């Protein structure tokens, strides 16, 4: 989420695994154009639209936006310190 180095982030491995399992993956990235493509994945740059379309949201960090959809957000940032 708004992380400038997401392109080289470890989340890429998670994304590739999910794709291999047949899961539809949508990337939320406000710095990219809506409807654009990132490594073959659809990009959504509006968080409200993204969260409405998503059954589960996987993120590196617990951002304020995720707190609004905590029932579907999973993050490695369990203590909101990273």
MOPAC internal coordinates of N, CA, C and O (Angstrom, degrees):
PM7 1SCF
backbone

  N    0.0000 0     0.00 0     0.00 0    0    0    0
  C    1.4383 1     0.00 0     0.00 0    1    0    0
  C    1.5134 1   108.52 1     0.00 0    2    1    0
  O    1.2310 1   121.17 1   -66.53 1    3    2    1
  N    1.2908 1   115.36 1   113.47 1    3    2    1
  C    1.4473 1   121.45 1   178.39 1    5    3    2
  C    1.5164 1   111.93 1    48.50 1    6    5    3
  O    1.2310 1   120.69 1  -143.08 1    7    6    5
  N    1.2903 1   116.29 1    36.92 1    7    6    5
  C    1.4626 1   123.44 1  -178.04 1    9    7    6
  C    1.5231 1   107.84 1  -106.32 1   10    9    7
  O    1.2310 1   119.61 1   -67.31 1   11   10    9
  N    1.3409 1   118.36 1   112.69 1   11   10    9
  C    1.4556 1   119.74 1  -172.85 1   13   11   10
  C    1.5218 1   114.40 1   -60.57 1   14   13   11
  O    1.2310 1   119.03 1   155.47 1   15   14   13
  N    1.3127 1   119.46 1   -24.53 1   15   14   13
  C    1.4542 1   120.78 1  -178.34 1   17   15   14
  C    1.5236 1   112.82 1  -101.17 1   18   17   15
  O    1.2310 1   119.89 1  -157.58 1   19   18   17
  N    1.3441 1   117.82 1    22.42 1   19   18   17
  C    1.4667 1   119.48 1  -177.56 1   21   19   18
  C    1.5140 1   111.79 1   -61.41 1   22   21   19
  O    1.2310 1   120.24 1   154.06 1   23   22   21
  N    1.3283 1   117.14 1   -25.94 1   23   22   21
  C    1.4563 1   120.42 1  -177.83 1   25   23   22
  C    1.5166 1   111.98 1   -64.83 1   26   25   23
  O    1.2310 1   120.17 1   154.22 1   27   26   25
  N    1.3349 1   117.28 1   -25.78 1   27   26   25
  C    1.4653 1   120.67 1   178.63 1   29   27   26
  C    1.5249 1   111.35 1  -112.53 1   30   29   27
  O    1.2310 1   120.63 1  -168.37 1   31   30   29
  N    1.3005 1   116.40 1    11.63 1   31   30   29
  C    1.4565 1   122.34 1  -177.83 1   33   31   30
  C    1.5229 1   111.91 1   -71.37 1   34   33   31
  O    1.2310 1   120.97 1   -24.01 1   35   34   33
  N    1.3199 1   115.75 1   155.99 1   35   34   33
  C    1.4632 1   121.74 1   177.06 1   37   35   34
  C    1.5340 1   111.04 1   -63.22 1   38   37   35
  O    1.2310 1   120.08 1   161.41 1   39   38   37
  N    1.3078 1   117.45 1   -18.59 1   39   38   37
  C    1.4636 1   120.55 1   178.54 1   41   39   38
  C    1.5302 1   110.63 1   -60.89 1   42   41   39
  O    1.2310 1   120.32 1   157.67 1   43   42   41
  N    1.3186 1   116.99 1   -22.33 1   43   42   41
  C    1.4553 1   120.83 1   177.28 1   45   43   42
  C    1.5302 1   111.33 1   -59.10 1   46   45   43
  O    1.2310 1   120.36 1   142.84 1   47   46   45
  N    1.3162 1   116.93 1   -37.16 1   47   46   45
  C    1.4734 1   120.29 1   177.95 1   49   47   46
  C    1.5233 1   110.69 1   -65.90 1   50   49   47
  O    1.2310 1   120.46 1   140.68 1   51   50   49
  N    1.3158 1   116.73 1   -39.32 1   51   50   49
  C    1.4665 1   121.50 1   178.30 1   53   51   50
  C    1.5297 1   109.45 1   -64.34 1   54   53   51
  O    1.2310 1   120.75 1   135.93 1   55   54   53
  N    1.3216 1   116.17 1   -44.07 1   55   54   53
  C    1.4624 1   121.27 1  -179.99 1   57   55   54
  C    1.5238 1   110.49 1   -61.12 1   58   57   55
  O    1.2310 1   120.36 1   133.84 1   59   58   57
  N    1.3019 1   116.91 1   -46.16 1   59   58   57
  C    1.4635 1   120.87 1   179.94 1   61   59   58
  C    1.5303 1   111.33 1   -62.91 1   62   61   59
  O    1.2310 1   120.25 1   140.41 1   63   62   61
  N    1.3202 1   117.13 1   -39.59 1   63   62   61
  C    1.4638 1   120.94 1   177.82 1   65   63   62
  C    1.5332 1   110.23 1   -62.86 1   66   65   63
  O    1.2310 1   120.51 1   132.60 1   67   66   65
  N    1.3238 1   116.64 1   -47.40 1   67   66   65
  C    1.4612 1   120.47 1  -179.16 1   69   67   66
  C    1.5240 1   110.87 1   -60.79 1   70   69   67
  O    1.2310 1   120.79 1   137.15 1   71   70   69
  N    1.3168 1   116.10 1   -42.85 1   71   70   69
  C    1.4667 1   119.70 1   178.23 1   73   71   70
  C    1.5312 1   109.69 1   -59.55 1   74   73   71
  O    1.2310 1   120.50 1   136.66 1   75   74   73
  N    1.3226 1   116.64 1   -43.34 1   75   74   73
  C    1.4567 1   121.17 1   179.45 1   77   75   74
  C    1.5111 1   113.21 1   -62.24 1   78   77   75
  O    1.2310 1   120.48 1   154.78 1   79   78   77
  N    1.3245 1   116.69 1   -25.22 1   79   78   77
  C    1.4591 1   121.85 1   177.85 1   81   79   78
  C    1.5258 1   112.43 1   -90.41 1   82   81   79
  O    1.2310 1   120.66 1  -176.98 1   83   82   81
  N    1.3305 1   116.34 1     3.02 1   83   82   81
  C    1.4619 1   120.60 1   176.95 1   85   83   82
  C    1.5210 1   114.79 1    85.19 1   86   85   83
  O    1.2310 1   119.99 1  -166.02 1   87   86   85
  N    1.3162 1   117.61 1    13.98 1   87   86   85
  C    1.4622 1   121.54 1   179.85 1   89   87   86
  C    1.5250 1   109.41 1   -82.27 1   90   89   87
  O    1.2310 1   120.31 1   -46.96 1   91   90   89
  N    1.3330 1   117.02 1   133.04 1   91   90   89
  C    1.4606 1   120.69 1   174.33 1   93   91   90
  C    1.5201 1   108.33 1   -71.84 1   94   93   91
  O    1.2310 1   120.21 1   -54.01 1   95   94   93
  N    1.3151 1   117.21 1   125.99 1   95   94   93
  C    1.4579 1   122.44 1  -177.31 1   97   95   94
  C    1.5221 1   108.91 1  -117.07 1   98   97   95
  O    1.2310 1   121.18 1   -49.41 1   99   98   97
  N    1.3292 1   115.34 1   130.59 1   99   98   97
  C    1.4623 1   122.53 1   174.80 1  101   99   98
  C    1.5206 1   106.41 1  -119.36 1  102  101   99
  O    1.2310 1   120.37 1   -47.41 1  103  102  101
  N    1.3157 1   116.91 1   132.59 1  103  102  101
  C    1.4555 1   122.00 1  -179.83 1  105  103  102
  C    1.5224 1   108.86 1   -95.73 1  106  105  103
  O    1.2310 1   120.21 1   -53.02 1  107  106  105
  N    1.3303 1   117.20 1   126.98 1  107  106  105
  C    1.4608 1   120.55 1   170.95 1  109  107  106
  C    1.5150 1   107.61 1   -95.52 1  110  109  107
  O    1.2310 1   121.09 1   -60.88 1  111  110  109
  N    1.3135 1   115.53 1   119.12 1  111  110  109
  C    1.4628 1   120.55 1   176.73 1  113  111  110
  C    1.5201 1   108.45 1  -152.57 1  114  113  111
  O    1.2310 1   120.72 1   -74.58 1  115  114  113
  N    1.3240 1   116.24 1   105.42 1  115  114  113
  C    1.4684 1   120.02 1  -175.99 1  117  115  114
  C    1.5259 1   114.00 1   -66.67 1  118  117  115
  O    1.2310 1   119.48 1   164.26 1  119  118  117
  N    1.3211 1   118.60 1   -15.74 1  119  118  117
  C    1.4660 1   120.07 1  -179.17 1  121  119  118
  C    1.5200 1   112.69 1   -86.36 1  122  121  119
  O    1.2310 1   119.71 1   171.61 1  123  122  121
  N    1.3325 1   118.16 1    -8.39 1  123  122  121
  C    1.4622 1   121.57 1   178.14 1  125  123  122
  C    1.5219 1   109.53 1  -104.99 1  126  125  123
  O    1.2310 1   120.69 1   -24.59 1  127  126  125
  N    1.3084 1   116.28 1   155.41 1  127  126  125
  C    1.4635 1   121.45 1  -178.92 1  129  127  126
  C    1.5222 1   110.52 1   -67.37 1  130  129  127
  O    1.2310 1   120.87 1   -42.18 1  131  130  129
  N    1.3173 1   115.95 1   137.82 1  131  130  129
  C    1.4593 1   121.86 1   176.53 1  133  131  130
  C    1.5257 1   109.55 1   -59.26 1  134  133  131
  O    1.2310 1   121.11 1   -44.14 1  135  134  133
  N    1.3222 1   115.49 1   135.86 1  135  134  133
  C    1.4533 1   120.74 1   178.97 1  137  135  134
  C    1.5189 1   113.30 1    82.04 1  138  137  135
  O    1.2310 1   120.50 1   178.63 1  139  138  137
  N    1.3201 1   116.65 1    -1.37 1  139  138  137
  C    1.4598 1   118.57 1   178.29 1  141  139  138
  C    1.5201 1   109.21 1   -76.41 1  142  141  139
  O    1.2310 1   121.34 1     3.25 1  143  142  141
  N    1.2983 1   115.05 1  -176.75 1  143  142  141
  C    1.4437 1   121.81 1  -173.54 1  145  143  142
  C    1.5247 1   109.02 1  -124.94 1  146  145  143
  O    1.2310 1   120.37 1   -43.24 1  147  146  145
  N    1.3146 1   116.89 1   136.76 1  147  146  145
  C    1.4542 1   121.05 1   173.52 1  149  147  146
  C    1.5197 1   107.74 1  -127.61 1  150  149  147
  O    1.2310 1   120.58 1   -71.28 1  151  150  149
  N    1.3182 1   116.49 1   108.72 1  151  150  149
  C    1.4735 1   122.36 1  -178.67 1  153  151  150
  C    1.5277 1   112.33 1    51.49 1  154  153  151
  O    1.2310 1   120.78 1  -142.68 1  155  154  153
  N    1.3212 1   116.11 1    37.32 1  155  154  153
  C    1.4560 1   120.67 1   177.84 1  157  155  154
  C    1.5174 1   114.99 1    87.84 1  158  157  155
  O    1.2310 1   120.32 1  -176.50 1  159  158  157
  N    1.3270 1   116.99 1     3.50 1  159  158  157
  C    1.4625 1   121.06 1   178.93 1  161  159  158
  C    1.5194 1   109.88 1  -107.66 1  162  161  159
  O    1.2310 1   120.78 1   -38.24 1  163  162  161
  N    1.3215 1   116.11 1   141.76 1  163  162  161
  C    1.4541 1   121.61 1   176.79 1  165  163  162
  C    1.5273 1   110.19 1   -66.83 1  166  165  163
  O    1.2310 1   120.99 1   -37.90 1  167  166  165
  N    1.3210 1   115.72 1   142.10 1  167  166  165
  C    1.4589 1   121.77 1   178.29 1  169  167  166
  C    1.5237 1   109.24 1  -110.43 1  170  169  167
  O    1.2310 1   120.76 1   -45.67 1  171  170  169
  N    1.3180 1   116.15 1   134.33 1  171  170  169
  C    1.4663 1   122.85 1   173.32 1  173  171  170
  C    1.5247 1   106.35 1  -120.30 1  174  173  171
  O    1.2310 1   120.09 1   -51.25 1  175  174  173
  N    1.3290 1   117.43 1   128.75 1  175  174  173
  C    1.4634 1   119.28 1  -178.87 1  177  175  174
  C    1.5260 1   113.78 1  -107.38 1  178  177  175
  O    1.2310 1   120.33 1  -174.63 1  179  178  177
  N    1.3089 1   116.98 1     5.37 1  179  178  177
  C    1.4643 1   121.94 1   176.98 1  181  179  178
  C    1.5306 1   107.80 1  -111.01 1  182  181  179
  O    1.2310 1   120.70 1   -64.78 1  183  182  181
  N    1.3334 1   116.27 1   115.22 1  183  182  181
  C    1.4621 1   118.90 1  -173.97 1  185  183  182
  C    1.5240 1   112.93 1   -64.08 1  186  185  183
  O    1.2310 1   119.73 1   142.93 1  187  186  185
  N    1.3102 1   118.11 1   -37.07 1  187  186  185
  C    1.4692 1   120.34 1   179.45 1  189  187  186
  C    1.5322 1   110.85 1   -60.91 1  190  189  187
  O    1.2310 1   120.66 1   134.70 1  191  190  189
  N    1.3268 1   116.35 1   -45.30 1  191  190  189
  C    1.4722 1   120.15 1   177.76 1  193  191  190
  C    1.5266 1   110.66 1   -65.60 1  194  193  191
  O    1.2310 1   121.04 1   135.68 1  195  194  193
  N    1.3228 1   115.62 1   -44.32 1  195  194  193
  C    1.4623 1   121.01 1  -179.80 1  197  195  194
  C    1.5224 1   111.24 1   -58.43 1  198  197  195
  O    1.2310 1   120.48 1   130.63 1  199  198  197
  N    1.3247 1   116.69 1   -49.37 1  199  198  197
  C    1.4634 1   119.70 1  -176.53 1  201  199  198
  C    1.5264 1   111.98 1   -68.46 1  202  201  199
  O    1.2310 1   120.26 1   148.60 1  203  202  201
  N    1.3133 1   117.11 1   -31.40 1  203  202  201
  C    1.4678 1   120.20 1   177.95 1  205  203  202
  C    1.5344 1   110.80 1   -67.79 1  206  205  203
  O    1.2310 1   120.48 1   143.26 1  207  206  205
  N    1.3292 1   116.69 1   -36.74 1  207  206  205
  C    1.4641 1   121.22 1  -178.58 1  209  207  206
  C    1.5237 1   112.90 1   -79.89 1  210  209  207
  O    1.2310 1   120.04 1   162.71 1  211  210  209
  N    1.3167 1   117.52 1   -17.29 1  211  210  209
  C    1.4669 1   121.79 1  -171.78 1  213  211  210
  C    1.5188 1   112.70 1   -93.44 1  214  213  211
  O    1.2310 1   121.23 1   -43.58 1  215  214  213
  N    1.3268 1   115.26 1   136.42 1  215  214  213
  C    1.4621 1   120.81 1   172.60 1  217  215  214
  C    1.5211 1   110.53 1   -84.93 1  218  217  215
  O    1.2310 1   120.96 1   146.70 1  219  218  217
  N    1.3170 1   115.77 1   -33.30 1  219  218  217
  C    1.4558 1   122.43 1   178.37 1  221  219  218
  C    1.5267 1   107.73 1  -144.24 1  222  221  219
  O    1.2310 1   120.87 1   -36.43 1  223  222  221
  N    1.3216 1   115.95 1   143.57 1  223  222  221
  C    1.4561 1   121.54 1   179.72 1  225  223  222
  C    1.5234 1   107.79 1  -122.04 1  226  225  223
  O    1.2310 1   120.98 1   -56.54 1  227  226  225
  N    1.3192 1   115.74 1   123.46 1  227  226  225
  C    1.4567 1   121.61 1   179.52 1  229  227  226
  C    1.5257 1   107.49 1  -109.18 1  230  229  227
  O    1.2310 1   120.65 1   -53.40 1  231  230  229
  N    1.3306 1   116.36 1   126.60 1  231  230  229
  C    1.4616 1   120.39 1  -176.40 1  233  231  230
  C    1.5223 1   110.87 1  -139.36 1  234  233  231
  O    1.2310 1   121.14 1   -28.38 1  235  234  233
  N    1.3203 1   115.43 1   151.62 1  235  234  233
  C    1.4592 1   120.08 1   175.95 1  237  235  234
  C    1.5290 1   111.50 1   -70.78 1  238  237  235
  O    1.2310 1   120.74 1   139.02 1  239  238  237
  N    1.3069 1   116.20 1   -40.98 1  239  238  237
  C    1.4603 1   121.01 1  -174.46 1  241  239  238
  C    1.5247 1   111.42 1  -124.64 1  242  241  239
  O    1.2310 1   120.90 1   -29.91 1  243  242  241
  N    1.3109 1   115.88 1   150.09 1  243  242  241
  C    1.4608 1   121.68 1   176.62 1  245  243  242
  C    1.5243 1   108.73 1   -84.93 1  246  245  243
  O    1.2310 1   120.80 1   -81.95 1  247  246  245
  N    1.3220 1   116.07 1    98.05 1  247  246  245
  C    1.4570 1   122.75 1   178.94 1  249  247  246
  C    1.5262 1   108.89 1   -91.34 1  250  249  247
  O    1.2310 1   120.65 1   -18.79 1  251  250  249
  N    1.3289 1   116.37 1   161.21 1  251  250  249
  C    1.4654 1   121.03 1   179.96 1  253  251  250
  C    1.5221 1   112.24 1   -55.89 1  254  253  251
  O    1.2310 1   119.92 1   141.14 1  255  254  253
  N    1.3322 1   117.76 1   -38.86 1  255  254  253
  C    1.4615 1   121.18 1   179.89 1  257  255  254
  C    1.5277 1   111.42 1   -58.86 1  258  257  255
  O    1.2310 1   120.24 1   143.75 1  259  258  257
  N    1.3128 1   117.15 1   -36.25 1  259  258  257
  C    1.4626 1   121.13 1  -178.00 1  261  259  258
  C    1.5220 1   112.50 1   -69.10 1  262  261  259
  O    1.2310 1   120.41 1   152.92 1  263  262  261
  N    1.3003 1   116.82 1   -27.08 1  263  262  261
  C    1.4619 1   120.24 1   179.80 1  265  263  262
  C    1.5260 1   111.05 1   -61.87 1  266  265  263
  O    1.2310 1   120.47 1   151.74 1  267  266  265
  N    1.3230 1   116.70 1   -28.26 1  267  266  265
  C    1.4648 1   121.77 1   179.42 1  269  267  266
  C    1.5301 1   112.09 1   -71.96 1  270  269  267
  O    1.2310 1   120.78 1   158.13 1  271  270  269
  N    1.3281 1   116.11 1   -21.87 1  271  270  269
  C    1.4656 1   121.17 1  -178.87 1  273  271  270
  C    1.5299 1   109.90 1  -126.37 1  274  273  271
  O    1.2310 1   120.95 1  -139.77 1  275  274  273
  N    1.3116 1   115.79 1    40.23 1  275  274  273
  C    1.4667 1   121.13 1  -174.41 1  277  275  274
  C    1.5238 1   112.97 1   -60.76 1  278  277  275
  O    1.2310 1   120.08 1   158.32 1  279  278  277
  N    1.3339 1   117.46 1   -21.68 1  279  278  277
  C    1.4619 1   120.28 1   179.18 1  281  279  278
  C    1.5272 1   112.72 1   -69.67 1  282  281  279
  O    1.2310 1   119.91 1   162.87 1  283  282  281
  N    1.3297 1   117.77 1   -17.13 1  283  282  281
  C    1.4549 1   120.39 1   179.26 1  285  283  282
  C    1.5214 1   113.14 1  -124.60 1  286  285  283
  O    1.2310 1   120.06 1  -171.78 1  287  286  285
  N    1.3195 1   117.49 1     8.22 1  287  286  285
  C    1.4652 1   121.07 1  -177.88 1  289  287  286
  C    1.5249 1   111.16 1  -100.50 1  290  289  287
  O    1.2310 1   121.30 1   -46.06 1  291  290  289
  N    1.3243 1   115.12 1   133.94 1  291  290  289
  C    1.4575 1   122.79 1   174.52 1  293  291  290
  C    1.5173 1   107.22 1  -123.33 1  294  293  291
  O    1.2310 1   120.71 1   -47.02 1  295  294  293
  N    1.3125 1   116.24 1   132.98 1  295  294  293
  C    1.4507 1   120.31 1  -179.75 1  297  295  294
  C    1.5145 1   110.29 1  -145.31 1  298  297  295
  O    1.2310 1   120.91 1   -27.80 1  299  298  297
  N    1.3241 1   115.87 1   152.20 1  299  298  297
  C    1.4595 1   120.35 1   175.28 1  301  299  298
  C    1.5249 1   110.11 1   -78.30 1  302  301  299
  O    1.2310 1   120.03 1   168.59 1  303  302  301
  N    1.3095 1   117.56 1   -11.41 1  303  302  301
  C    1.4588 1   124.66 1  -175.94 1  305  303  302
  C    1.5341 1   109.87 1   -86.59 1  306  305  303
  O    1.2310 1   120.62 1  -116.52 1  307  306  305
  N    1.2975 1   116.43 1    63.48 1  307  306  305
  C    1.4729 1   121.99 1  -173.85 1  309  307  306
  C    1.5194 1   114.29 1   -62.02 1  310  309  307
  O    1.2310 1   120.64 1   150.37 1  311  310  309
  N    1.3229 1   116.39 1   -29.63 1  311  310  309
  C    1.4602 1   119.68 1  -175.92 1  313  311  310
  C    1.5111 1   112.78 1  -107.65 1  314  313  311
  O    1.2310 1   120.32 1  -169.31 1  315  314  313
  N    1.3322 1   117.00 1    10.69 1  315  314  313
  C    1.4709 1   123.55 1   177.88 1  317  315  314
  C    1.5208 1   111.85 1    53.71 1  318  317  315
  O    1.2310 1   120.95 1  -142.08 1  319  318  317
  N    1.3286 1   115.79 1    37.92 1  319  318  317
  C    1.4532 1   119.81 1   179.88 1  321  319  318
  C    1.5171 1   112.67 1  -118.53 1  322  321  319
  O    1.2310 1   119.61 1   175.85 1  323  322  321
  N    1.2960 1   118.34 1    -4.15 1  323  322  321
  C    1.4635 1   119.91 1  -175.57 1  325  323  322
  C    1.4974 1   111.52 1  -117.11 1  326  325  323
  O    1.2310 1   120.10 1   180.00 1  327  326  325

